[in-house]
Amino acid sequence: MELSSIQQIKTLIDDNGQPLFGYLTSIPEQLDIDNFRYFSTMDKERGALAKYFHYKQFQFISLFTPDFVIGFAIADIRYVGNSFCYLYDIHRDELIEKSWLRPLGIGYSMTPSPWQGTAQFNRGELCINIEEGVWQVAVTCQQFSMDVTLSPPSHDSAPIMVSSPTGYSGWTYTQKHNALKVSGKLVVKGEPVSLDDALGGYDFSAGYMRRETSWRWASISANLKDTQIGLNLAAGVNETGVNENALWIDGERVLMPAVMFDFDRHNPDSAWRIYDSSGQIDLTFIPQNVRKERLNLWLLKSNFRQFIGRFKGTILLSDGRLIELDDVVGLTEDHFAKW
C-alpha cells in the first residue's frame, strides 16, 4: 500500500491525553507531548518540570558504502545534549570519531515531529532536516563531510512505526527505516566518494522511557547480490505487545519476531548470537571495531558501545523465502542509560 493512500496521523496523543499504541500505519505529524497527560505511580498528574525533564529523544543515521561506514547521532536527554559522528574505513579497520556534550539546550535543538522539522547541534554544524518523512543530513566532522538525502527505494516502502507502553506511566515511539537510497555529496579526507552503491538508515526514538533504560540492537543496510536488504532488530525497550523488529527486501517491509541477544559485555570482542525462539532468525555477528563512551555524571550515566562488524546466518520468512547473510557489514549496539 502506498504511503500517500494512507490517511496521515496528525498526532500520537489522543483526545484523552494518552498515546496511540501498536504498529502505526503512517508517520505522526506531531508527537504532541504538550497534550500528553503524565501521571505518577500513585496516579497523581505530574507537573510541568517532571513532564519536561523526563522526556528523552534521539536521532541516528547510518551510511554504508563499499569502503566506509558512517554513524551520526543527536540526543536530547534534557539535562544535556549529546552528539557524535564517526567514520570507519572498512579496508584499513580505522575508526575516526568526534563527540560533543552541551548543557540544557545550549547550542542544540530537536524536532518533536518525525514527519517535519530540524534537529541540529553546534548551532547547525551538524543537522538533520526531515521533510514529509524524508531525511536530509548535513555534517562536517573530522576527516569527512556530507550533505545527503535518504530516500525510500519505492513509494510503498514504509518505515517501521511503533508505539508502546514503557514502565507504569510512560511510552516510547520508535521509527526506523533501513536500506534507503543515498544521494548527495560525501567527501572523505578531501576526496569525493561515490554514492552509487551507498545505502543508509535512520532511527527516530522519543518518549517517556524508564529512568534506567538498556537495550541491544542490530542494524544492516546492504547490497546482497542483486537484492537490497535492510534489517532492524532490538531488545530492551519496545517489548510490551509489539517490537521494532523489521526486514526490508528491496523496500518491502516484513515484520520480524522478538529476538534474543547473546553477548558477553565483559568480553566485547567475542561473537554475538541473535536469534528467535522459533528458529526463524539465526545470526552471528563478529565485531571488528567499536565506538564507545562511558559517562558517569552522578544523576546521569551512560555505558555505550556501538560495534561495526560482519553478520552471517539465515532469516526464514513465513512465505518460505530464505535470506542468507555471509560476511555482511553492519552494526550492533549495547547501551545502558540512567537519565
Secondary structure by P-SEA (a helix, b strand, c coil): cccccccccccccccccccccccccccccccccccccccccccccccaaaaaaacccbbbbbbbcccbbbbbbccccccbbbbbccccccccccccccccccccccccccccccccccccccccccbbbbcccbbbbbbbccccccbbbbbbcccccccbbbbbbcccccbbbbbbbcccccbbbbbcccbbbbccccccbbbbbbccccccccccbbbbbcccccbbbbbbbbcccccccccccccccccbbbbbcccccccccccccbbbbbbcccccbbbbbbbccccccccccccbbbbbbbbbbbbbbbcccccbbbbbbcccccccbbbbbcc
